[in-house]
Amino acid sequence: MNIAITFGFFLPVPPARGGATEKIWFNLGRRLAARGHGVILYSRTWEDWPLVEQTGGVEIRRVPGWNHRARLWQNLLLDLRWGLRLRRKLPRDAVIISNNVFLSILLRLPPSHRAPVCVVLGRMPKGQVRWYGAVDRIYATSEAVAGKARQENPRATDRIKVLRNCIDWPAFQGAPGHQPSAPLRIGYAGRINPEKGLDLLARAAGRLAREPDLPSWEVVLIGPVRTADGGGGEAFRDSLQRLARDCGAGERLRFLPPAYEPAELAGFYRSLDLFCYPSRAEKGEGLSVAPIEAMAAGAVPVLSRLDCYTDLIRPGKNGVIFDHRASDADARLAAELASLLRDAERR
């Protein structure tokens, strides 16, 4: 079978600048190739990388793209332009797996693509599923995403399937990456973006600093900051640092550069005792990969109460959920973190 997997317009493949979709589908593409399928990956051009490359049994074809923009409407417009570019380049006989909003719609316009067209909903849909009537398969990354997709297009219910995000679990296994005498480490990995609720973590760190009986601890955040990489920009990062200082956390909350190399990222996760992902992205998150990676490395996940995380967390068994919608959300988050810091058996 010939398979073409399409990625977004702003991150490269192989995933040299991170990206959950890029990591997941680059690895799945190589696995499909290992099973005898012909696999072509379509990604954006990047630096001095060749326009066509063979790696890991797959062929990568690169098309000029754009950097990520700060506003949703701008990114949707670029996704449409990207879809128009890709439509002209895709093999007519290839099964399409699209990680784009508009491409699967465009492929069903005359002249329609001959082979099956599949679309992956990596984030909560925002109305586009109503236009996926002619798409052969709609993959949702969580039950929450699938439920929203069915609401948008009930007639597509039979074609909506849950395909949860997956990781290379063994790659994150290994010995803990920090010394027993070091401070307990609370970590976050992901885009440094307002939708991730990092202000809650900064305020919670301030509350932890006022707790008199906690063991030594620190909060470390890694991830892209630049808007071009999906972050909220340097001004937003600086505002979080000021907020942490104003709340009393001082220098116990700090930022490290993004870790794009798989071994470096795995090492960061293994250095953690707790992993906090306080996302507020009610209309965004499909099923975040970072908490899954952190769990594989042995960190206890502390997550916001987004619907998608019910696929992942069983509170009290494999992680903790806090109510990010509450008026005292930062206090609730601090209480959960403090309880885990005090109780070695729960860690």
C-alpha positions as a Markdown table, in Angstrom:
| # | Residue | x | y | z |
|---|---|---|---|---|
| 1 | Met | 0.0 | 0.0 | 0.0 |
| 2 | Asn | 1.2 | 3.5 | -0.8 |
| 3 | Ile | 0.6 | 5.9 | 2.1 |
| 4 | Ala | 1.2 | 9.7 | 2.2 |
| 5 | Ile | 1.3 | 11.4 | 5.6 |
| 6 | Thr | 1.1 | 15.2 | 5.7 |
| 7 | Phe | 2.3 | 17.4 | 8.5 |
| 8 | Gly | 1.7 | 21.0 | 9.4 |
| 9 | Phe | 3.2 | 24.1 | 7.8 |
| 10 | Phe | 5.5 | 25.3 | 10.5 |
| 11 | Leu | 7.6 | 22.4 | 12.1 |
| 12 | Pro | 10.1 | 20.2 | 10.3 |
| 13 | Val | 10.3 | 16.4 | 10.0 |
| 14 | Pro | 12.3 | 14.7 | 11.4 |
| 15 | Pro | 11.2 | 16.6 | 14.5 |
| 16 | Ala | 14.2 | 18.8 | 15.0 |
| 17 | Arg | 12.0 | 21.5 | 16.7 |
| 18 | Gly | 9.7 | 19.2 | 18.6 |
| 19 | Gly | 6.0 | 18.8 | 18.0 |
| 20 | Ala | 3.8 | 16.0 | 19.2 |
| 21 | Thr | 2.3 | 15.3 | 15.8 |
| 22 | Glu | 5.7 | 15.4 | 14.1 |
| 23 | Lys | 7.2 | 12.9 | 16.6 |
| 24 | Ile | 4.3 | 10.5 | 16.6 |
| 25 | Trp | 3.7 | 10.3 | 12.8 |
| 26 | Phe | 7.4 | 10.3 | 11.9 |
| 27 | Asn | 7.7 | 7.2 | 14.1 |
| 28 | Leu | 4.5 | 5.6 | 12.8 |
| 29 | Gly | 5.5 | 6.3 | 9.2 |
| 30 | Arg | 8.8 | 4.3 | 9.8 |
| 31 | Arg | 6.8 | 1.5 | 11.4 |
| 32 | Leu | 4.5 | 1.3 | 8.4 |
| 33 | Ala | 7.4 | 1.3 | 6.1 |
| 34 | Ala | 9.0 | -1.6 | 8.1 |
| 35 | Arg | 5.8 | -3.5 | 7.4 |
| 36 | Gly | 6.3 | -3.2 | 3.7 |
| 37 | His | 4.2 | -0.1 | 2.8 |
| 38 | Gly | 5.5 | 2.7 | 0.6 |
| 39 | Val | 5.5 | 5.8 | 2.8 |
| 40 | Ile | 6.0 | 9.4 | 1.8 |
| 41 | Leu | 6.0 | 12.2 | 4.4 |
| 42 | Tyr | 5.2 | 15.7 | 3.4 |
| 43 | Ser | 6.7 | 18.4 | 5.6 |
| 44 | Arg | 7.9 | 22.0 | 5.4 |
| 45 | Thr | 11.3 | 23.0 | 4.0 |
| 46 | Trp | 13.9 | 23.6 | 6.7 |
| 47 | Glu | 17.2 | 25.4 | 6.7 |
| 48 | Asp | 19.6 | 23.6 | 4.3 |
| 49 | Trp | 17.8 | 20.2 | 4.4 |
| 50 | Pro | 17.3 | 18.5 | 1.0 |
| 51 | Leu | 13.9 | 18.8 | -0.7 |
| 52 | Val | 13.7 | 15.0 | -1.0 |
| 53 | Glu | 15.3 | 12.6 | 1.5 |
| 54 | Gln | 15.3 | 8.9 | 2.3 |
| 55 | Thr | 15.5 | 8.0 | 6.0 |
| 56 | Gly | 14.4 | 5.1 | 8.1 |
| 57 | Gly | 12.6 | 3.4 | 5.2 |
| 58 | Val | 10.4 | 6.5 | 4.4 |
| 59 | Glu | 10.7 | 9.2 | 1.8 |
| 60 | Ile | 10.4 | 12.8 | 3.0 |
| 61 | Arg | 9.3 | 15.5 | 0.5 |
| 62 | Arg | 9.6 | 19.1 | 1.7 |
| 63 | Val | 7.4 | 21.9 | 0.6 |
| 64 | Pro | 7.9 | 25.6 | 1.5 |
| 65 | Gly | 5.9 | 26.5 | 4.6 |
| 66 | Trp | 5.7 | 29.3 | 7.1 |
| 67 | Asn | 6.4 | 30.0 | 10.7 |
| 68 | His | 3.6 | 29.7 | 13.3 |
| 69 | Arg | 1.6 | 32.9 | 14.0 |
| 70 | Ala | 0.2 | 34.3 | 17.2 |
| 71 | Arg | -3.5 | 34.4 | 16.1 |
| 72 | Leu | -5.7 | 31.4 | 15.3 |
| 73 | Trp | -7.2 | 33.0 | 12.1 |
| 74 | Gln | -3.7 | 33.6 | 10.7 |
| 75 | Asn | -2.7 | 29.9 | 11.3 |
| 76 | Leu | -6.0 | 28.7 | 9.7 |
| 77 | Leu | -5.4 | 30.8 | 6.6 |
| 78 | Leu | -1.9 | 29.4 | 6.3 |
| 79 | Asp | -3.2 | 25.9 | 6.8 |
| 80 | Leu | -5.6 | 26.5 | 3.8 |
| 81 | Arg | -2.7 | 27.8 | 1.7 |
| 82 | Trp | -0.6 | 24.8 | 2.8 |
| 83 | Gly | -3.4 | 22.4 | 1.8 |
| 84 | Leu | -3.6 | 23.9 | -1.6 |
| 85 | Arg | 0.1 | 23.4 | -2.1 |
| 86 | Leu | 0.0 | 19.8 | -0.9 |
| 87 | Arg | -3.0 | 18.9 | -3.0 |
| 88 | Arg | -1.1 | 19.4 | -6.2 |
| 89 | Lys | 1.8 | 17.3 | -5.0 |
| 90 | Leu | 0.2 | 14.2 | -3.5 |
| 91 | Pro | 0.3 | 10.9 | -5.4 |
| 92 | Arg | -3.2 | 10.1 | -6.7 |
| 93 | Asp | -3.0 | 6.4 | -5.7 |
| 94 | Ala | -1.8 | 7.0 | -2.1 |
| 95 | Val | -3.9 | 6.6 | 1.1 |
| 96 | Ile | -3.7 | 10.0 | 2.7 |
| 97 | Ile | -3.3 | 10.6 | 6.4 |
| 98 | Ser | -3.7 | 14.3 | 6.9 |
| 99 | Asn | -2.6 | 16.2 | 10.0 |
| 100 | Asn | -4.1 | 19.4 | 8.6 |
| 101 | Val | -7.5 | 21.2 | 8.9 |
| 102 | Phe | -8.4 | 21.9 | 5.3 |
| 103 | Leu | -6.4 | 19.3 | 3.2 |
| 104 | Ser | -8.9 | 16.5 | 3.5 |
| 105 | Ile | -11.7 | 18.8 | 2.4 |
| 106 | Leu | -9.7 | 20.0 | -0.6 |
| 107 | Leu | -8.9 | 16.4 | -1.6 |
| 108 | Arg | -12.6 | 15.6 | -2.0 |
| 109 | Leu | -13.3 | 18.5 | -4.3 |
| 110 | Pro | -13.4 | 17.7 | -8.0 |
| 111 | Pro | -11.3 | 16.1 | -9.2 |
| 112 | Ser | -11.5 | 14.0 | -6.1 |
| 113 | His | -8.5 | 12.0 | -4.8 |
| 114 | Arg | -8.9 | 8.4 | -5.9 |
| 115 | Ala | -7.6 | 6.7 | -2.8 |
| 116 | Pro | -9.0 | 6.8 | 0.8 |
| 117 | Val | -8.5 | 10.1 | 2.7 |
| 118 | Cys | -8.1 | 10.1 | 6.5 |
| 119 | Val | -7.8 | 13.0 | 8.8 |
| 120 | Val | -6.3 | 13.1 | 12.3 |
| 121 | Leu | -7.9 | 15.4 | 14.9 |
| 122 | Gly | -4.9 | 16.1 | 17.2 |
| 123 | Arg | -6.7 | 19.0 | 18.9 |
| 124 | Met | -10.3 | 19.7 | 19.7 |
| 125 | Pro | -12.3 | 20.4 | 16.5 |
| 126 | Lys | -13.6 | 23.9 | 16.0 |
| 127 | Gly | -16.4 | 23.2 | 13.5 |
| 128 | Gln | -14.4 | 21.7 | 10.6 |
| 129 | Val | -15.8 | 18.1 | 11.1 |
| 130 | Arg | -19.1 | 19.4 | 9.6 |
| 131 | Trp | -17.1 | 19.6 | 6.3 |
| 132 | Tyr | -15.6 | 16.1 | 6.6 |
| 133 | Gly | -18.6 | 14.3 | 5.1 |
| 134 | Ala | -16.6 | 12.8 | 2.3 |
| 135 | Val | -13.6 | 11.9 | 4.4 |
| 136 | Asp | -13.2 | 8.1 | 4.7 |
| 137 | Arg | -11.9 | 8.0 | 8.3 |
| 138 | Ile | -11.6 | 10.5 | 11.1 |
| 139 | Tyr | -9.1 | 9.7 | 13.8 |
| 140 | Ala | -9.6 | 11.3 | 17.2 |
| 141 | Thr | -6.8 | 11.3 | 19.7 |
| 142 | Ser | -9.1 | 10.9 | 22.7 |
| 143 | Glu | -12.7 | 10.0 | 23.6 |
| 144 | Ala | -13.3 | 13.7 | 24.3 |
| 145 | Val | -12.2 | 14.7 | 20.8 |
| 146 | Ala | -14.3 | 11.9 | 19.3 |
| 147 | Gly | -17.3 | 13.1 | 21.2 |
| 148 | Lys | -16.9 | 16.7 | 20.0 |
| 149 | Ala | -16.5 | 15.4 | 16.4 |
| 150 | Arg | -19.7 | 13.4 | 16.7 |
| 151 | Gln | -21.5 | 16.5 | 17.9 |
| 152 | Glu | -20.3 | 18.5 | 14.9 |
| 153 | Asn | -21.2 | 15.8 | 12.4 |
| 154 | Pro | -23.5 | 13.0 | 13.6 |
| 155 | Arg | -23.6 | 11.5 | 10.2 |
| 156 | Ala | -19.9 | 10.7 | 10.3 |
| 157 | Thr | -20.2 | 8.8 | 13.6 |
| 158 | Asp | -19.4 | 5.4 | 12.1 |
| 159 | Arg | -16.2 | 6.9 | 10.5 |
| 160 | Ile | -14.9 | 8.5 | 13.7 |
| 161 | Lys | -12.4 | 6.2 | 15.5 |
| 162 | Val | -10.3 | 6.9 | 18.5 |
| 163 | Leu | -6.5 | 6.6 | 17.8 |
| 164 | Arg | -4.8 | 7.8 | 20.9 |
| 165 | Asn | -1.4 | 9.5 | 20.8 |
| 166 | Cys | 1.4 | 7.0 | 21.3 |
| 167 | Ile | 5.1 | 7.2 | 22.3 |
| 168 | Asp | 8.2 | 5.1 | 22.2 |
| 169 | Trp | 7.7 | 4.0 | 25.9 |
| 170 | Pro | 11.1 | 2.2 | 26.3 |
| 171 | Ala | 13.0 | 5.3 | 25.2 |
| 172 | Phe | 12.0 | 7.1 | 28.4 |
| 173 | Gln | 12.9 | 4.2 | 30.7 |
| 174 | Gly | 16.1 | 4.3 | 32.8 |
| 175 | Ala | 17.7 | 5.3 | 36.1 |
| 176 | Pro | 16.6 | 8.6 | 37.7 |
| 177 | Gly | 18.5 | 11.5 | 36.4 |
| 178 | His | 19.1 | 13.4 | 39.6 |
| 179 | Gln | 20.8 | 12.7 | 42.9 |
| 180 | Pro | 18.8 | 11.7 | 46.0 |
| 181 | Ser | 20.2 | 14.7 | 47.8 |
| 182 | Ala | 19.0 | 17.1 | 45.2 |
| 183 | Pro | 15.8 | 19.1 | 45.6 |
| 184 | Leu | 12.6 | 17.3 | 44.6 |
| 185 | Arg | 11.9 | 18.5 | 41.1 |
| 186 | Ile | 8.5 | 19.6 | 39.7 |
| 187 | Gly | 8.7 | 19.9 | 35.9 |
| 188 | Tyr | 6.8 | 21.0 | 32.8 |
| 189 | Ala | 7.7 | 20.3 | 29.2 |
| 190 | Gly | 5.7 | 22.0 | 26.4 |
| 191 | Arg | 5.1 | 25.2 | 24.6 |
| 192 | Ile | 5.6 | 28.2 | 26.9 |
| 193 | Asn | 2.2 | 29.6 | 25.9 |
| 194 | Pro | -0.7 | 31.3 | 27.9 |
| 195 | Glu | -3.1 | 28.5 | 27.1 |
| 196 | Lys | -1.0 | 26.0 | 29.1 |
| 197 | Gly | -2.0 | 27.6 | 32.4 |
| 198 | Leu | 1.6 | 28.2 | 33.5 |
| 199 | Asp | 0.5 | 31.2 | 35.6 |
| 200 | Leu | -1.3 | 28.8 | 37.8 |
| 201 | Leu | 2.0 | 26.9 | 38.3 |
| 202 | Ala | 3.8 | 30.1 | 39.1 |
| 203 | Arg | 1.2 | 31.1 | 41.7 |
| 204 | Ala | 1.2 | 27.6 | 43.1 |
| 205 | Ala | 5.0 | 27.7 | 43.4 |
| 206 | Gly | 4.6 | 30.9 | 45.5 |
| 207 | Arg | 2.2 | 29.1 | 47.8 |
| 208 | Leu | 4.6 | 26.2 | 48.2 |
| 209 | Ala | 7.3 | 28.6 | 49.2 |
| 210 | Arg | 5.2 | 29.7 | 52.1 |
| 211 | Glu | 4.7 | 26.1 | 53.4 |
| 212 | Pro | 7.0 | 25.6 | 56.4 |
| 213 | Asp | 7.4 | 21.8 | 56.4 |
| 214 | Leu | 8.1 | 20.8 | 52.8 |
| 215 | Pro | 11.3 | 19.1 | 51.6 |
| 216 | Ser | 13.5 | 21.1 | 49.3 |
| 217 | Trp | 12.0 | 21.5 | 45.9 |
| 218 | Glu | 12.2 | 23.4 | 42.6 |
| 219 | Val | 10.1 | 24.0 | 39.5 |
| 220 | Val | 11.8 | 23.7 | 36.1 |
| 221 | Leu | 10.1 | 24.4 | 32.8 |
| 222 | Ile | 11.4 | 23.6 | 29.3 |
| 223 | Gly | 9.8 | 24.3 | 25.9 |
| 224 | Pro | 9.8 | 26.7 | 23.0 |
| 225 | Val | 9.2 | 30.3 | 23.8 |
| 226 | Arg | 9.3 | 32.0 | 20.4 |
| 227 | Thr | 5.9 | 32.7 | 18.6 |
| 228 | Ala | 7.4 | 31.1 | 15.5 |
| 229 | Asp | 7.7 | 27.8 | 17.4 |
| 230 | Gly | 4.2 | 28.0 | 19.0 |
| 231 | Gly | 5.3 | 29.7 | 22.2 |
| 232 | Gly | 3.8 | 32.9 | 23.7 |
| 233 | Gly | 7.0 | 34.9 | 23.2 |
| 234 | Glu | 9.8 | 36.2 | 25.4 |
| 235 | Ala | 7.6 | 38.8 | 27.0 |
| 236 | Phe | 5.2 | 36.1 | 28.2 |
| 237 | Arg | 8.1 | 34.0 | 29.6 |
| 238 | Asp | 9.5 | 37.1 | 31.4 |
| 239 | Ser | 6.0 | 37.8 | 32.9 |
| 240 | Leu | 5.9 | 34.3 | 34.4 |
| 241 | Gln | 9.3 | 34.8 | 36.0 |
| 242 | Arg | 8.1 | 38.1 | 37.5 |
| 243 | Leu | 4.9 | 36.5 | 38.7 |
| 244 | Ala | 6.9 | 33.7 | 40.4 |
| 245 | Arg | 9.1 | 36.3 | 42.1 |
| 246 | Asp | 6.2 | 38.4 | 43.1 |
| 247 | Cys | 4.4 | 35.4 | 44.6 |
| 248 | Gly | 7.4 | 34.5 | 46.7 |
| 249 | Ala | 8.9 | 31.6 | 44.7 |
| 250 | Gly | 12.1 | 33.5 | 44.1 |
| 251 | Glu | 14.6 | 31.6 | 42.0 |
| 252 | Arg | 12.9 | 28.2 | 42.7 |
| 253 | Leu | 11.0 | 28.5 | 39.4 |
| 254 | Arg | 13.3 | 28.6 | 36.4 |
| 255 | Phe | 13.3 | 28.0 | 32.6 |
| 256 | Leu | 15.7 | 25.8 | 30.6 |
| 257 | Pro | 16.0 | 25.8 | 26.8 |
| 258 | Pro | 13.9 | 23.4 | 24.8 |
| 259 | Ala | 15.1 | 19.8 | 24.6 |
| 260 | Tyr | 14.5 | 18.6 | 21.1 |
| 261 | Glu | 16.9 | 15.6 | 21.0 |
| 262 | Pro | 15.1 | 12.5 | 22.2 |
| 263 | Ala | 17.8 | 11.4 | 24.7 |
| 264 | Glu | 18.0 | 14.9 | 26.2 |
| 265 | Leu | 14.2 | 15.1 | 26.6 |
| 266 | Ala | 14.1 | 11.6 | 28.2 |
| 267 | Gly | 16.8 | 12.7 | 30.6 |
| 268 | Phe | 14.8 | 15.7 | 31.6 |
| 269 | Tyr | 11.8 | 13.6 | 32.3 |
| 270 | Arg | 13.8 | 11.1 | 34.3 |
| 271 | Ser | 15.1 | 14.0 | 36.5 |
| 272 | Leu | 11.6 | 14.8 | 37.6 |
| 273 | Asp | 9.6 | 13.7 | 40.6 |
| 274 | Leu | 6.4 | 15.4 | 39.6 |
| 275 | Phe | 5.2 | 16.5 | 36.2 |
| 276 | Cys | 2.7 | 19.4 | 36.2 |
| 277 | Tyr | 0.6 | 20.2 | 33.1 |
| 278 | Pro | -1.9 | 22.8 | 34.1 |
| 279 | Ser | -3.3 | 23.5 | 30.7 |
| 280 | Arg | -6.4 | 25.6 | 30.3 |
| 281 | Ala | -6.8 | 24.8 | 26.6 |
| 282 | Glu | -10.4 | 23.6 | 26.8 |
| 283 | Lys | -10.9 | 24.0 | 23.0 |
| 284 | Gly | -7.3 | 22.9 | 22.2 |
| 285 | Glu | -5.9 | 19.9 | 23.9 |
| 286 | Gly | -6.6 | 16.5 | 22.2 |
| 287 | Leu | -4.5 | 14.3 | 24.3 |
| 288 | Ser | -1.2 | 15.9 | 25.3 |
| 289 | Val | 1.9 | 13.8 | 24.7 |
| 290 | Ala | 4.1 | 15.3 | 27.4 |
| 291 | Pro | 2.3 | 13.8 | 30.3 |
| 292 | Ile | 2.5 | 10.4 | 28.7 |
| 293 | Glu | 6.2 | 10.7 | 28.2 |
| 294 | Ala | 6.7 | 11.9 | 31.8 |
| 295 | Met | 4.7 | 9.0 | 33.1 |
| 296 | Ala | 6.9 | 6.6 | 31.1 |
| 297 | Ala | 9.9 | 8.1 | 32.8 |
| 298 | Gly | 8.5 | 7.6 | 36.2 |
| 299 | Ala | 7.2 | 11.1 | 37.1 |
| 300 | Val | 3.8 | 11.5 | 38.9 |
| 301 | Pro | 1.5 | 13.5 | 36.6 |
| 302 | Val | -0.5 | 16.4 | 38.1 |
| 303 | Leu | -2.9 | 17.6 | 35.3 |
| 304 | Ser | -5.8 | 20.0 | 34.9 |
| 305 | Arg | -9.3 | 18.7 | 34.6 |
| 306 | Leu | -9.6 | 18.8 | 30.8 |
| 307 | Asp | -11.9 | 16.2 | 29.4 |
| 308 | Cys | -9.2 | 14.6 | 27.3 |
| 309 | Tyr | -7.2 | 13.5 | 30.3 |
| 310 | Thr | -9.9 | 11.1 | 31.5 |
| 311 | Asp | -8.4 | 8.8 | 28.8 |
| 312 | Leu | -5.1 | 8.9 | 30.6 |
| 313 | Ile | -5.5 | 9.5 | 34.4 |
| 314 | Arg | -7.2 | 7.4 | 37.0 |
| 315 | Pro | -7.0 | 9.8 | 40.0 |
| 316 | Gly | -5.4 | 8.2 | 43.0 |
| 317 | Lys | -4.0 | 5.3 | 40.9 |
| 318 | Asn | -1.7 | 6.7 | 38.2 |
| 319 | Gly | -1.9 | 10.5 | 38.7 |
| 320 | Val | -3.6 | 13.5 | 40.1 |
| 321 | Ile | -6.2 | 15.8 | 38.6 |
| 322 | Phe | -6.9 | 19.3 | 39.9 |
| 323 | Asp | -9.8 | 21.7 | 39.1 |
| 324 | His | -8.3 | 24.4 | 36.9 |
| 325 | Arg | -11.7 | 26.0 | 36.5 |
| 326 | Ala | -12.1 | 26.8 | 40.2 |
| 327 | Ser | -11.7 | 30.3 | 41.5 |
| 328 | Asp | -8.9 | 29.1 | 43.7 |
| 329 | Ala | -7.3 | 26.8 | 41.1 |
| 330 | Asp | -3.7 | 27.8 | 42.1 |
| 331 | Ala | -4.4 | 26.9 | 45.7 |
| 332 | Arg | -5.8 | 23.6 | 44.7 |
| 333 | Leu | -2.8 | 22.9 | 42.5 |
| 334 | Ala | -0.5 | 23.9 | 45.4 |
| 335 | Ala | -2.3 | 21.6 | 47.8 |
| 336 | Glu | -1.9 | 18.6 | 45.4 |
| 337 | Leu | 1.8 | 19.3 | 44.8 |
| 338 | Ala | 2.5 | 19.8 | 48.5 |
| 339 | Ser | 0.8 | 16.5 | 49.4 |
| 340 | Leu | 3.0 | 14.7 | 46.9 |
| 341 | Leu | 6.1 | 16.4 | 48.0 |
| 342 | Arg | 5.5 | 15.4 | 51.6 |
| 343 | Asp | 4.5 | 11.8 | 50.8 |
| 344 | Ala | 7.4 | 9.8 | 49.3 |
| 345 | Glu | 5.2 | 6.7 | 49.0 |
| 346 | Arg | 2.8 | 8.5 | 46.6 |
| 347 | Arg | 5.8 | 9.6 | 44.5 |
